[in-house]
Amino acid sequence: MPLVNGYTLLEIIKERKVIAGAFNTTNLETTVGILQAVEKSGIPTFIQVAPTNISLAGYEYIVDMVSRYAENMDTPVALHLDHGKKFEDVKKSIRAGFTSVMIDGAAYDFEENIAFTKKAVDFAKAYGVPVEAELGAILGKEDDHVSEVDSKTNPEQVKEFVERTGCNMLAVSVGNVHGLEEEPCIDFELLKEINEVSPVPLVIHGGSGIPDEHIQRMVAFNVAKINIASDLRQSYIASVGKAYAANQNEANLIKVLQHAEDSVFETVYQKILSMNCVVAK
């Protein structure tokens, strides 16, 4: 089926009572590995890319790769912009054909974040595209950006932030961290408090380092989307590294990249199933 709108995917997730993975891609092999796993699992999912990874292909090429594969899938998939830190990122991705976006104003103070987010929401609304925003700073390494700020989301600000910005999903900081270099420690009591006041579904970043049993608990707190990136990248790089270590004269690129694609597939497939307590088919 064609790429679905993020609004539609959120409704499907809510109806089926599942947590959608949001898996970061960069290139063709990663994209195909992710989407093969999604199709086999049958669980609706976001595939996403951050502007820091766009330089390899460009927004239009990402849309082309993902939409071409999705056309022959039965499982709904939305293409999401991850961590748009500039308004221009949102504009370019939506105009290229992304069906969901994130505007990341977490580095700003509360009022600045509201103004920055609302500008993106107003633009996206004209295209019928939902917007994820972030309230609270998340510790850790996201691509080349390292954040040493760990400012948990304040539940008292959540309702006002969502109502004033009009965002459709809210990424929160509750002890989750980006990357695999820091240890996450999920504050479920805080997550519960945020859920009780949030008018919109919640998003958890840094899913690679969170134990599966903790992710499974999150569906009870209206968490609709879990971002997974580091696990995929490590599996891809490790696969290529093993091929080189085994034969430094290897020149069969197709074989090497096929194994890397298979590694991504297996990582994503197992993650989707474990997140949703599903037994492998």
Accessible surface in RSA format (square Angstrom, percent):
REM  Atomic radii and reference values for relative SASA: ProtOr
REM  Chains: A
REM  Algorithm: Lee & Richards
REM  Probe-radius: 1.40
REM  Slices: 20
REM RES _ NUM      All-atoms   Total-Side   Main-Chain    Non-polar    All polar
REM                ABS   REL    ABS   REL    ABS   REL    ABS   REL    ABS   REL
RES MET A   1    73.13  37.9  60.99  40.4  12.14  28.9  61.70  52.5  11.43  15.1
RES PRO A   2    85.75  62.5  82.88  75.5   2.87  10.4  84.14  69.5   1.61  10.0
RES LEU A   3    30.02  16.7  10.38   7.4  19.64  49.4  10.69   7.5  19.33  52.0
RES VAL A   4    20.33  13.4  15.91  14.4   4.42  10.6  20.33  17.7   0.00   0.0
RES ASN A   5    47.17  32.5  40.46  39.1   6.71  16.2  21.77  52.4  25.40  24.5
RES GLY A   6     0.00   0.0   0.00   N/A   0.00   0.0   0.00   0.0   0.00   0.0
RES TYR A   7    92.14  43.0  90.05  51.2   2.09   5.4  72.14  54.2  20.00  24.7
RES THR A   8    63.55  45.2  58.96  59.8   4.59  10.9  38.32  51.5  25.23  38.1
RES LEU A   9     0.00   0.0   0.00   0.0   0.00   0.0   0.00   0.0   0.00   0.0
RES LEU A  10    18.68  10.4  14.60  10.4   4.08  10.3  14.87  10.4   3.81  10.3
RES GLU A  11   112.62  64.7 110.74  83.8   1.89   4.5  43.34  83.8  69.28  56.6
RES ILE A  12    42.09  24.0  41.28  30.8   0.81   2.0  42.05  30.3   0.04   0.1
RES ILE A  13     5.13   2.9   4.85   3.6   0.28   0.7   4.85   3.5   0.28   0.8
RES LYS A  14   157.66  76.9 143.34  87.9  14.33  34.1  94.94  85.5  62.73  66.8
RES GLU A  15   144.17  82.8 117.79  89.1  26.39  62.8  45.97  88.9  98.21  80.2
RES ARG A  16   112.79  47.4  88.70  45.2  24.09  57.3  38.08  52.0  74.71  45.3
RES LYS A  17   166.81  81.4 146.16  89.7  20.65  49.2 107.41  96.7  59.39  63.3
RES VAL A  18    19.71  13.0  16.56  15.0   3.15   7.6  17.65  15.3   2.06   5.6
RES ILE A  19     1.66   0.9   1.48   1.1   0.19   0.4   1.48   1.1   0.19   0.5
RES ALA A  20     0.00   0.0   0.00   0.0   0.00   0.0   0.00   0.0   0.00   0.0
RES GLY A  21     1.98   2.4   0.00   N/A   1.98   2.4   0.00   0.0   1.98   4.4
RES ALA A  22     0.00   0.0   0.00   0.0   0.00   0.0   0.00   0.0   0.00   0.0
RES PHE A  23     0.00   0.0   0.00   0.0   0.00   0.0   0.00   0.0   0.00   0.0
RES ASN A  24     4.30   3.0   3.43   3.3   0.87   2.1   0.00   0.0   4.30   4.2
RES THR A  25     0.28   0.2   0.00   0.0   0.28   0.7   0.05   0.1   0.24   0.4
RES THR A  26    28.40  20.2  28.40  28.8   0.00   0.0  22.93  30.8   5.47   8.3
RES ASN A  27    34.84  24.0  31.73  30.7   3.11   7.5  15.66  37.7  19.19  18.5
RES LEU A  28    96.24  53.6  93.78  67.1   2.47   6.2  93.78  65.9   2.47   6.6
RES GLU A  29    29.64  17.0  29.64  22.4   0.00   0.0   5.77  11.2  23.87  19.5
RES THR A  30    10.94   7.8  10.94  11.1   0.00   0.0   5.39   7.2   5.55   8.4
RES THR A  31     0.55   0.4   0.55   0.6   0.00   0.0   0.55   0.7   0.00   0.0
RES VAL A  32    23.93  15.7  23.93  21.7   0.00   0.0  23.93  20.8   0.00   0.0
RES GLY A  33     0.00   0.0   0.00   N/A   0.00   0.0   0.00   0.0   0.00   0.0
RES ILE A  34     0.04   0.0   0.04   0.0   0.00   0.0   0.04   0.0   0.00   0.0
RES LEU A  35     0.30   0.2   0.30   0.2   0.00   0.0   0.30   0.2   0.00   0.0
RES GLN A  36    62.86  35.2  57.30  41.9   5.56  13.2  13.88  29.5  48.98  37.1
RES ALA A  37     0.00   0.0   0.00   0.0   0.00   0.0   0.00   0.0   0.00   0.0
RES VAL A  38     0.63   0.4   0.63   0.6   0.00   0.0   0.63   0.5   0.00   0.0
RES GLU A  39    53.22  30.6  43.15  32.6  10.07  24.0  32.85  63.5  20.37  16.6
RES LYS A  40    91.10  44.4  80.12  49.2  10.98  26.1  50.33  45.3  40.77  43.4
RES SER A  41     7.80   6.6   0.00   0.0   7.80  18.0   0.00   0.0   7.80  10.9
RES GLY A  42    22.91  28.2   0.00   N/A  22.91  28.2  16.44  45.1   6.46  14.5
RES ILE A  43     6.61   3.8   6.61   4.9   0.00   0.0   6.61   4.8   0.00   0.0
RES PRO A  44     0.00   0.0   0.00   0.0   0.00   0.0   0.00   0.0   0.00   0.0
RES THR A  45     1.38   1.0   1.38   1.4   0.00   0.0   0.84   1.1   0.54   0.8
RES PHE A  46     0.00   0.0   0.00   0.0   0.00   0.0   0.00   0.0   0.00   0.0
RES ILE A  47     0.74   0.4   0.74   0.6   0.00   0.0   0.74   0.5   0.00   0.0
RES GLN A  48     0.00   0.0   0.00   0.0   0.00   0.0   0.00   0.0   0.00   0.0
RES VAL A  49     0.11   0.1   0.08   0.1   0.04   0.1   0.11   0.1   0.00   0.0
RES ALA A  50     1.91   1.8   1.71   2.6   0.20   0.5   1.71   2.4   0.20   0.5
RES PRO A  51    31.52  23.0  19.30  17.6  12.22  44.4  19.58  16.2  11.94  74.2
RES THR A  52    80.32  57.1  50.59  51.3  29.74  70.9  59.50  79.9  20.82  31.5
RES ASN A  53    21.49  14.8  17.47  16.9   4.02   9.7   4.43  10.7  17.06  16.5
RES ILE A  54    18.32  10.4  17.84  13.3   0.48   1.2  17.84  12.8   0.48   1.3
RES SER A  55   109.76  92.7  68.24  91.1  41.52  95.7  57.22 121.8  52.54  73.6
RES LEU A  56   120.54  67.1  90.76  64.9  29.78  74.8  95.49  67.1  25.05  67.4
RES ALA A  57    29.70  27.3  11.91  18.4  17.79  40.5  21.40  30.1   8.30  22.0
RES GLY A  58    19.53  24.1   0.00   N/A  19.53  24.1  19.08  52.4   0.45   1.0
RES TYR A  59    18.04   8.4  16.96   9.6   1.09   2.8  15.27  11.5   2.77   3.4
RES GLU A  60   114.22  65.6 109.68  83.0   4.54  10.8  54.89 106.2  59.33  48.4
RES TYR A  61   147.97  69.1 147.65  84.0   0.32   0.8  99.53  74.8  48.43  59.7
RES ILE A  62     0.05   0.0   0.05   0.0   0.00   0.0   0.05   0.0   0.00   0.0
RES VAL A  63    20.69  13.6  20.69  18.7   0.00   0.0  20.69  18.0   0.00   0.0
RES ASP A  64    62.19  43.6  59.56  59.3   2.63   6.2  17.43  41.0  44.76  44.6
RES MET A  65    36.43  18.9  28.41  18.8   8.03  19.1  23.39  19.9  13.05  17.3
RES VAL A  66     0.00   0.0   0.00   0.0   0.00   0.0   0.00   0.0   0.00   0.0
RES SER A  67    29.56  25.0  29.34  39.2   0.22   0.5  18.77  40.0  10.80  15.1
RES ARG A  68   164.55  69.1 154.42  78.7  10.13  24.1  55.41  75.7 109.15  66.1
RES TYR A  69    68.73  32.1  62.14  35.4   6.59  17.1  48.91  36.8  19.82  24.4
RES ALA A  70     2.14   2.0   2.08   3.2   0.06   0.1   2.08   2.9   0.06   0.2
RES GLU A  71    94.90  54.5  79.57  60.2  15.33  36.5  27.23  52.7  67.67  55.2
RES ASN A  72   134.94  93.1 103.04  99.6  31.90  76.8  34.87  83.9 100.07  96.7
RES MET A  73     5.04   2.6   2.19   1.4   2.85   6.8   2.28   1.9   2.76   3.7
RES ASP A  74   119.99  84.1 106.82 106.3  13.18  31.2  31.66  74.5  88.34  88.1
RES THR A  75     8.62   6.1   5.09   5.2   3.54   8.4   2.69   3.6   5.94   9.0
RES PRO A  76    17.96  13.1  17.96  16.4   0.00   0.0  17.96  14.8   0.00   0.0
RES VAL A  77     1.41   0.9   0.88   0.8   0.53   1.3   0.88   0.8   0.53   1.4
RES ALA A  78     0.00   0.0   0.00   0.0   0.00   0.0   0.00   0.0   0.00   0.0
RES LEU A  79     0.00   0.0   0.00   0.0   0.00   0.0   0.00   0.0   0.00   0.0
RES HIS A  80     0.04   0.0   0.04   0.0   0.00   0.0   0.00   0.0   0.04   0.1
RES LEU A  81     0.00   0.0   0.00   0.0   0.00   0.0   0.00   0.0   0.00   0.0
RES ASP A  82     8.43   5.9   8.43   8.4   0.00   0.0   0.00   0.0   8.43   8.4
RES HIS A  83     6.29   3.4   3.51   2.4   2.78   7.1   3.01   3.1   3.28   3.8
RES GLY A  84     0.00   0.0   0.00   N/A   0.00   0.0   0.00   0.0   0.00   0.0
RES LYS A  85    82.19  40.1  72.54  44.5   9.66  23.0  56.50  50.9  25.69  27.4
RES LYS A  86   138.78  67.7 136.26  83.6   2.52   6.0  81.49  73.4  57.28  61.0
RES PHE A  87    40.08  20.1  36.63  22.7   3.44   9.0  36.63  22.2   3.44   9.9
RES GLU A  88    79.45  45.6  77.34  58.5   2.11   5.0  34.55  66.8  44.90  36.7
RES ASP A  89    19.30  13.5  19.28  19.2   0.01   0.0   0.00   0.0  19.30  19.2
RES VAL A  90     0.00   0.0   0.00   0.0   0.00   0.0   0.00   0.0   0.00   0.0
RES LYS A  91    47.16  23.0  47.16  28.9   0.00   0.0   3.66   3.3  43.51  46.3
RES LYS A  92   105.73  51.6 100.66  61.8   5.07  12.1  50.12  45.1  55.61  59.2
RES SER A  93     0.00   0.0   0.00   0.0   0.00   0.0   0.00   0.0   0.00   0.0
RES ILE A  94     9.38   5.3   1.20   0.9   8.18  19.7   1.20   0.9   8.18  22.2
RES ARG A  95   146.43  61.5 111.36  56.8  35.06  83.5  44.96  61.5 101.46  61.5
RES ALA A  96    18.49  17.0   0.00   0.0  18.49  42.1   3.67   5.2  14.82  39.3
RES GLY A  97    32.57  40.2   0.00   N/A  32.57  40.2  26.25  72.0   6.31  14.1
RES PHE A  98     4.23   2.1   0.00   0.0   4.23  11.0   0.00   0.0   4.23  12.1
RES THR A  99    20.28  14.4  19.48  19.8   0.80   1.9  20.28  27.2   0.00   0.0
RES SER A 100     0.00   0.0   0.00   0.0   0.00   0.0   0.00   0.0   0.00   0.0
RES VAL A 101     0.00   0.0   0.00   0.0   0.00   0.0   0.00   0.0   0.00   0.0
RES MET A 102     0.03   0.0   0.03   0.0   0.00   0.0   0.00   0.0   0.03   0.0
RES ILE A 103     0.16   0.1   0.16   0.1   0.00   0.0   0.16   0.1   0.00   0.0
RES ASP A 104    10.28   7.2   4.16   4.1   6.12  14.5   0.13   0.3  10.15  10.1
RES GLY A 105     0.23   0.3   0.00   N/A   0.23   0.3   0.19   0.5   0.04   0.1
RES ALA A 106    21.18  19.5   8.09  12.5  13.09  29.8   8.80  12.4  12.38  32.8
RES ALA A 107   106.01  97.5  61.57  95.0  44.44 101.1  73.00 102.8  33.01  87.4
RES TYR A 108    98.25  45.9  82.91  47.2  15.34  39.9  52.14  39.2  46.11  56.8
RES ASP A 109    87.95  61.6  73.69  73.3  14.25  33.7  47.95 112.9  39.99  39.9
RES PHE A 110    42.18  21.1  31.84  19.7  10.33  26.9  35.26  21.4   6.91  19.8
RES GLU A 111    93.57  53.7  88.76  67.2   4.81  11.5  59.18 114.5  34.39  28.1
RES GLU A 112    92.40  53.0  86.26  65.3   6.14  14.6  33.29  64.4  59.10  48.3
RES ASN A 113     3.10   2.1   3.10   3.0   0.00   0.0   0.05   0.1   3.05   2.9
RES ILE A 114     7.84   4.5   7.84   5.8   0.00   0.0   7.84   5.6   0.00   0.0
RES ALA A 115    66.80  61.4  53.34  82.3  13.46  30.6  60.01  84.5   6.79  18.0
RES PHE A 116    33.83  16.9  26.98  16.7   6.85  17.8  32.51  19.7   1.32   3.8
RES THR A 117     0.06   0.0   0.06   0.1   0.00   0.0   0.00   0.0   0.06   0.1
RES LYS A 118    91.08  44.4  91.08  55.9   0.00   0.0  62.89  56.6  28.19  30.0
RES LYS A 119   115.30  56.2 107.32  65.9   7.98  19.0  64.72  58.3  50.58  53.9
RES ALA A 120     0.00   0.0   0.00   0.0   0.00   0.0   0.00   0.0   0.00   0.0
RES VAL A 121     5.79   3.8   5.49   5.0   0.30   0.7   5.49   4.8   0.30   0.8
RES ASP A 122    69.04  48.4  55.55  55.3  13.49  31.9  28.34  66.7  40.70  40.6
RES PHE A 123    34.66  17.3  26.63  16.5   8.03  20.9  34.09  20.7   0.57   1.6
RES ALA A 124     0.18   0.2   0.18   0.3   0.00   0.0   0.18   0.3   0.00   0.0
RES LYS A 125   136.43  66.6 121.31  74.4  15.12  36.0  78.53  70.7  57.90  61.7
RES ALA A 126    90.46  83.2  44.81  69.2  45.65 103.8  57.70  81.3  32.76  86.8
RES TYR A 127   104.03  48.6  74.66  42.5  29.37  76.4  62.01  46.6  42.01  51.8
RES GLY A 128    34.29  42.3   0.00   N/A  34.29  42.3  30.52  83.8   3.77   8.4
RES VAL A 129     8.72   5.7   7.33   6.6   1.39   3.4   7.33   6.4   1.39   3.8
RES PRO A 130     0.00   0.0   0.00   0.0   0.00   0.0   0.00   0.0   0.00   0.0
RES VAL A 131     0.82   0.5   0.82   0.7   0.00   0.0   0.82   0.7   0.00   0.0
RES GLU A 132     0.04   0.0   0.04   0.0   0.00   0.0   0.00   0.0   0.04   0.0
RES ALA A 133     0.00   0.0   0.00   0.0   0.00   0.0   0.00   0.0   0.00   0.0
RES GLU A 134     4.11   2.4   4.07   3.1   0.04   0.1   0.00   0.0   4.11   3.4
RES LEU A 135     9.05   5.0   9.05   6.5   0.00   0.0   9.05   6.4   0.00   0.0
RES GLY A 136    14.72  18.1   0.00   N/A  14.72  18.1  10.00  27.4   4.72  10.6
RES ALA A 137    15.02  13.8  13.56  20.9   1.46   3.3  14.06  19.8   0.96   2.5
RES ILE A 138     6.79   3.9   0.38   0.3   6.40  15.4   0.38   0.3   6.40  17.4
RES LEU A 139    37.84  21.1  37.84  27.1   0.00   0.0  37.84  26.6   0.00   0.0
RES GLY A 140     6.08   7.5   0.00   N/A   6.08   7.5   5.33  14.6   0.76   1.7
RES LYS A 141    86.48  42.2  79.74  48.9   6.74  16.1  28.45  25.6  58.03  61.8
RES GLU A 142    21.56  12.4  16.86  12.8   4.71  11.2  16.10  31.1   5.46   4.5
RES ASP A 143    36.37  25.5  15.98  15.9  20.39  48.2  19.66  46.3  16.72  16.7
RES ASP A 144   136.52  95.6 112.31 111.8  24.21  57.2  34.92  82.2 101.60 101.3
RES HIS A 145    89.48  48.9  83.54  58.1   5.94  15.2  57.01  58.8  32.47  37.8
RES VAL A 146    88.54  58.3  65.63  59.4  22.91  55.2  65.63  57.0  22.91  62.1
RES SER A 147    21.13  17.9  15.39  20.5   5.75  13.2  13.39  28.5   7.75  10.9
RES GLU A 148   153.13  87.9 127.29  96.3  25.84  61.5  44.08  85.3 109.05  89.0
RES VAL A 149    88.02  57.9  84.06  76.1   3.96   9.5  88.02  76.5   0.00   0.0
RES ASP A 150    73.92  51.8  43.84  43.6  30.09  71.1  13.67  32.2  60.25  60.1
RES SER A 151    55.70  47.1  50.28  67.1   5.42  12.5  23.13  49.3  32.56  45.6
RES LYS A 152    93.17  45.5  74.41  45.7  18.76  44.7  44.64  40.2  48.52  51.7
RES THR A 153     3.12   2.2   0.00   0.0   3.12   7.4   0.64   0.9   2.49   3.8
RES ASN A 154    61.33  42.3  56.08  54.2   5.24  12.6  19.47  46.9  41.85  40.5
RES PRO A 155    29.43  21.4  26.49  24.2   2.93  10.7  26.71  22.1   2.71  16.9
RES GLU A 156   157.63  90.5 124.34  94.1  33.29  79.3  51.55  99.7 106.08  86.6
RES GLN A 157    56.60  31.7  56.24  41.1   0.36   0.9  10.84  23.1  45.76  34.7
RES VAL A 158     0.00   0.0   0.00   0.0   0.00   0.0   0.00   0.0   0.00   0.0
RES LYS A 159   108.53  52.9 108.53  66.6   0.00   0.0  76.08  68.5  32.45  34.6
RES GLU A 160    73.37  42.1  68.55  51.9   4.83  11.5  28.12  54.4  45.26  37.0
RES PHE A 161     0.00   0.0   0.00   0.0   0.00   0.0   0.00   0.0   0.00   0.0
RES VAL A 162     7.31   4.8   6.51   5.9   0.80   1.9   6.51   5.7   0.80   2.2
RES GLU A 163   105.00  60.3  73.38  55.5  31.63  75.3  36.81  71.2  68.20  55.7
RES ARG A 164    98.49  41.4  86.59  44.1  11.90  28.3  43.02  58.8  55.47  33.6
RES THR A 165     2.85   2.0   0.00   0.0   2.85   6.8   0.65   0.9   2.19   3.3
RES GLY A 166    35.56  43.8   0.00   N/A  35.56  43.8  26.93  73.9   8.63  19.3
RES CYS A 167     3.79   2.9   0.00   0.0   3.79   8.9   0.00   0.0   3.79   4.1
RES ASN A 168    32.48  22.4  28.95  28.0   3.53   8.5   4.87  11.7  27.61  26.7
RES MET A 169     0.00   0.0   0.00   0.0   0.00   0.0   0.00   0.0   0.00   0.0
RES LEU A 170     0.00   0.0   0.00   0.0   0.00   0.0   0.00   0.0   0.00   0.0
RES ALA A 171     0.00   0.0   0.00   0.0   0.00   0.0   0.00   0.0   0.00   0.0
RES VAL A 172     0.00   0.0   0.00   0.0   0.00   0.0   0.00   0.0   0.00   0.0
RES SER A 173     0.03   0.0   0.03   0.0   0.00   0.0   0.00   0.0   0.03   0.0
RES VAL A 174     0.00   0.0   0.00   0.0   0.00   0.0   0.00   0.0   0.00   0.0
RES GLY A 175     8.79  10.8   0.00   N/A   8.79  10.8   6.90  18.9   1.89   4.2
RES ASN A 176     0.33   0.2   0.00   0.0   0.33   0.8   0.00   0.0   0.33   0.3
RES VAL A 177     5.78   3.8   5.64   5.1   0.14   0.3   5.64   4.9   0.14   0.4
RES HIS A 178    21.06  11.5  20.38  14.2   0.68   1.7  17.55  18.1   3.51   4.1
RES GLY A 179    13.80  17.0   0.00   N/A  13.80  17.0   5.89  16.2   7.91  17.7
RES LEU A 180    69.95  39.0  37.77  27.0  32.18  80.9  39.41  27.7  30.54  82.2
RES GLU A 181   136.51  78.4 101.99  77.2  34.52  82.2  49.02  94.8  87.49  71.4
RES GLU A 182    82.32  47.3  74.16  56.1   8.16  19.4   7.96  15.4  74.36  60.7
RES GLU A 183   154.47  88.7 131.10  99.2  23.37  55.7  55.56 107.5  98.92  80.8
RES PRO A 184    17.17  12.5   4.59   4.2  12.58  45.7   4.67   3.9  12.50  77.7
RES CYS A 185    99.88  75.5  91.12 101.6   8.75  20.6  33.83  85.7  66.04  71.2
RES ILE A 186    18.54  10.5   1.08   0.8  17.45  42.1   1.08   0.8  17.45  47.4
RES ASP A 187    49.08  34.4  41.52  41.3   7.55  17.9  13.98  32.9  35.10  35.0
RES PHE A 188    25.83  12.9  20.74  12.8   5.08  13.2  21.03  12.8   4.79  13.7
RES GLU A 189   105.13  60.4  99.44  75.2   5.69  13.6  52.09 100.8  53.04  43.3
RES LEU A 190    19.06  10.6  17.75  12.7   1.31   3.3  18.61  13.1   0.45   1.2
RES LEU A 191     0.00   0.0   0.00   0.0   0.00   0.0   0.00   0.0   0.00   0.0
RES LYS A 192    88.38  43.1  88.38  54.2   0.00   0.0  58.24  52.4  30.13  32.1
RES GLU A 193    73.86  42.4  71.94  54.4   1.92   4.6  22.48  43.5  51.38  42.0
RES ILE A 194     0.00   0.0   0.00   0.0   0.00   0.0   0.00   0.0   0.00   0.0
RES ASN A 195    38.26  26.4  30.25  29.2   8.01  19.3   0.00   0.0  38.26  37.0
RES GLU A 196   114.67  65.8  75.60  57.2  39.06  93.0  41.02  79.3  73.64  60.1
RES VAL A 197    58.98  38.8  48.80  44.2  10.19  24.6  55.26  48.0   3.72  10.1
RES SER A 198    15.24  12.9   0.09   0.1  15.15  34.9   0.50   1.1  14.75  20.7
RES PRO A 199    75.83  55.3  32.76  29.9  43.07 156.6  46.25  38.2  29.58 183.8
RES VAL A 200    18.29  12.0  17.29  15.7   1.01   2.4  18.29  15.9   0.00   0.0
RES PRO A 201    33.90  24.7  33.90  30.9   0.00   0.0  33.90  28.0   0.00   0.0
RES LEU A 202     0.01   0.0   0.01   0.0   0.00   0.0   0.01   0.0   0.00   0.0
RES VAL A 203     0.00   0.0   0.00   0.0   0.00   0.0   0.00   0.0   0.00   0.0
RES ILE A 204     0.00   0.0   0.00   0.0   0.00   0.0   0.00   0.0   0.00   0.0
RES HIS A 205     0.85   0.5   0.85   0.6   0.00   0.0   0.13   0.1   0.72   0.8
RES GLY A 206     9.31  11.5   0.00   N/A   9.31  11.5   7.38  20.3   1.93   4.3
RES GLY A 207     0.12   0.1   0.00   N/A   0.12   0.1   0.00   0.0   0.12   0.3
RES SER A 208    15.51  13.1   3.41   4.6  12.10  27.9   3.33   7.1  12.18  17.1
RES GLY A 209    22.88  28.2   0.00   N/A  22.88  28.2  11.01  30.2  11.87  26.6
RES ILE A 210     3.43   2.0   0.00   0.0   3.43   8.3   0.47   0.3   2.96   8.0
RES PRO A 211    56.78  41.4  44.31  40.4  12.47  45.3  56.54  46.7   0.23   1.5
RES ASP A 212    46.53  32.6  42.71  42.5   3.81   9.0  10.76  25.3  35.77  35.7
RES GLU A 213   104.50  60.0 102.06  77.2   2.44   5.8  47.45  91.8  57.05  46.6
RES HIS A 214    58.13  31.8  58.13  40.4   0.00   0.0  33.53  34.6  24.60  28.6
RES ILE A 215     0.00   0.0   0.00   0.0   0.00   0.0   0.00   0.0   0.00   0.0
RES GLN A 216    55.86  31.2  44.45  32.5  11.41  27.2  10.39  22.1  45.47  34.5
RES ARG A 217   121.98  51.2 113.05  57.6   8.93  21.3  50.50  69.0  71.48  43.3
RES MET A 218     0.00   0.0   0.00   0.0   0.00   0.0   0.00   0.0   0.00   0.0
RES VAL A 219    63.80  42.0  51.32  46.5  12.48  30.1  51.32  44.6  12.48  33.8
RES ALA A 220    78.21  71.9  44.82  69.2  33.39  75.9  55.93  78.8  22.28  59.0
RES PHE A 221    32.17  16.1  32.17  19.9   0.00   0.0  32.17  19.5   0.00   0.0
RES ASN A 222    65.12  44.9  55.81  53.9   9.30  22.4  18.37  44.2  46.74  45.2
RES VAL A 223     2.87   1.9   0.00   0.0   2.87   6.9   0.08   0.1   2.78   7.6
RES ALA A 224     8.62   7.9   6.96  10.7   1.66   3.8   8.62  12.1   0.00   0.0
RES LYS A 225     0.05   0.0   0.05   0.0   0.00   0.0   0.00   0.0   0.05   0.1
RES ILE A 226     0.00   0.0   0.00   0.0   0.00   0.0   0.00   0.0   0.00   0.0
RES ASN A 227     8.78   6.1   7.55   7.3   1.24   3.0   6.70  16.1   2.08   2.0
RES ILE A 228     0.18   0.1   0.08   0.1   0.10   0.2   0.18   0.1   0.00   0.0
RES ALA A 229    23.07  21.2  19.58  30.2   3.48   7.9  19.67  27.7   3.40   9.0
RES SER A 230    25.35  21.4  22.12  29.5   3.23   7.4   8.40  17.9  16.96  23.8
RES ASP A 231    31.31  21.9  26.41  26.3   4.90  11.6   7.80  18.4  23.51  23.4
RES LEU A 232     0.52   0.3   0.09   0.1   0.43   1.1   0.33   0.2   0.18   0.5
RES ARG A 233    61.24  25.7  57.50  29.3   3.73   8.9  44.14  60.3  17.10  10.4
RES GLN A 234   105.38  58.9 101.24  74.0   4.15   9.9  35.45  75.5  69.93  53.0
RES SER A 235    19.17  16.2  10.47  14.0   8.71  20.1  18.02  38.4   1.16   1.6
RES TYR A 236    34.91  16.3  34.91  19.9   0.00   0.0  29.54  22.2   5.37   6.6
RES ILE A 237   119.65  68.1 117.48  87.5   2.17   5.2 118.79  85.5   0.86   2.3
RES ALA A 238    47.66  43.8  36.49  56.3  11.17  25.4  46.66  65.7   1.01   2.7
RES SER A 239    17.81  15.1   9.43  12.6   8.38  19.3   8.96  19.1   8.86  12.4
RES VAL A 240    51.46  33.9  50.91  46.1   0.54   1.3  50.91  44.2   0.54   1.5
RES GLY A 241    36.64  45.2   0.00   N/A  36.64  45.2  32.34  88.8   4.29   9.6
RES LYS A 242   150.83  73.6 142.68  87.5   8.15  19.4  90.16  81.1  60.67  64.6
RES ALA A 243    23.65  21.7  12.48  19.3  11.17  25.4  21.69  30.5   1.96   5.2
RES TYR A 244   131.97  61.6 128.99  73.4   2.98   7.8  96.61  72.6  35.35  43.6
RES ALA A 245    80.50  74.0  50.23  77.5  30.27  68.9  55.22  77.8  25.28  67.0
RES ALA A 246    90.64  83.3  47.96  74.0  42.68  97.1  59.55  83.9  31.09  82.4
RES ASN A 247    65.16  44.9  60.07  58.0   5.09  12.3  21.40  51.5  43.76  42.3
RES GLN A 248   124.46  69.6 100.54  73.5  23.91  56.9  21.70  46.2 102.76  77.9
RES ASN A 249   135.68  93.6 112.06 108.3  23.62  56.9  30.33  73.0 105.35 101.8
RES GLU A 250    53.55  30.7  25.71  19.5  27.84  66.3   8.42  16.3  45.13  36.8
RES ALA A 251    96.59  88.8  61.35  94.7  35.24  80.2  71.47 100.7  25.12  66.5
RES ASN A 252    73.24  50.5  63.58  61.4   9.66  23.3  20.53  49.4  52.71  50.9
RES LEU A 253   115.83  64.5 110.74  79.2   5.09  12.8 113.02  79.4   2.81   7.6
RES ILE A 254   135.86  77.3 134.83 100.4   1.04   2.5 135.05  97.2   0.82   2.2
RES LYS A 255    94.28  46.0  89.23  54.7   5.05  12.0  50.57  45.5  43.71  46.6
RES VAL A 256    15.52  10.2  14.90  13.5   0.62   1.5  15.19  13.2   0.34   0.9
RES LEU A 257    38.25  21.3  38.14  27.3   0.11   0.3  38.25  26.9   0.00   0.0
RES GLN A 258    80.93  45.3  77.04  56.3   3.89   9.3  33.54  71.4  47.39  35.9
RES HIS A 259    97.87  53.5  93.87  65.2   3.99  10.2  53.59  55.2  44.28  51.5
RES ALA A 260     0.00   0.0   0.00   0.0   0.00   0.0   0.00   0.0   0.00   0.0
RES GLU A 261    20.83  12.0  20.83  15.8   0.00   0.0   0.00   0.0  20.83  17.0
RES ASP A 262    65.04  45.6  62.17  61.9   2.86   6.8  26.22  61.7  38.82  38.7
RES SER A 263    31.26  26.4  22.39  29.9   8.87  20.4  16.33  34.8  14.93  20.9
RES VAL A 264     0.01   0.0   0.01   0.0   0.00   0.0   0.01   0.0   0.00   0.0
RES PHE A 265    41.09  20.6  41.09  25.4   0.00   0.0  41.09  24.9   0.00   0.0
RES GLU A 266    83.82  48.1  83.75  63.4   0.07   0.2  47.11  91.1  36.71  30.0
RES THR A 267    34.25  24.4  24.72  25.1   9.52  22.7  21.56  29.0  12.69  19.2
RES VAL A 268     0.00   0.0   0.00   0.0   0.00   0.0   0.00   0.0   0.00   0.0
RES TYR A 269     6.04   2.8   6.04   3.4   0.00   0.0   6.04   4.5   0.00   0.0
RES GLN A 270    82.47  46.1  80.87  59.1   1.60   3.8  37.44  79.7  45.03  34.1
RES LYS A 271    24.55  12.0  21.88  13.4   2.67   6.4  11.67  10.5  12.87  13.7
RES ILE A 272     1.92   1.1   1.84   1.4   0.08   0.2   1.92   1.4   0.00   0.0
RES LEU A 273     4.96   2.8   4.94   3.5   0.02   0.1   4.94   3.5   0.02   0.1
RES SER A 274    30.73  26.0  22.37  29.9   8.37  19.3  29.19  62.2   1.54   2.2
RES MET A 275     3.31   1.7   0.40   0.3   2.91   6.9   0.40   0.3   2.91   3.9
RES ASN A 276    26.86  18.5   6.14   5.9  20.73  49.9   8.42  20.3  18.45  17.8
RES CYS A 277    92.35  69.9  58.02  64.7  34.34  80.7  38.48  97.5  53.87  58.1
RES VAL A 278    59.01  38.8  43.95  39.8  15.06  36.3  48.23  41.9  10.78  29.2
RES VAL A 279   132.98  87.5 118.29 107.1  14.69  35.4 122.97 106.8  10.01  27.2
RES ALA A 280    57.09  52.5  36.66  56.6  20.42  46.5  36.66  51.6  20.42  54.1
RES LYS A 281   158.07  77.1  97.90  60.1  60.17 143.3 105.57  95.0  52.50  55.9
END  Absolute sums over single chains surface
CHAIN  1 A    12315.8      10109.4       2206.4       6819.4       5496.4
END  Absolute sums over all chains
TOTAL         12315.8      10109.4       2206.4       6819.4       5496.4
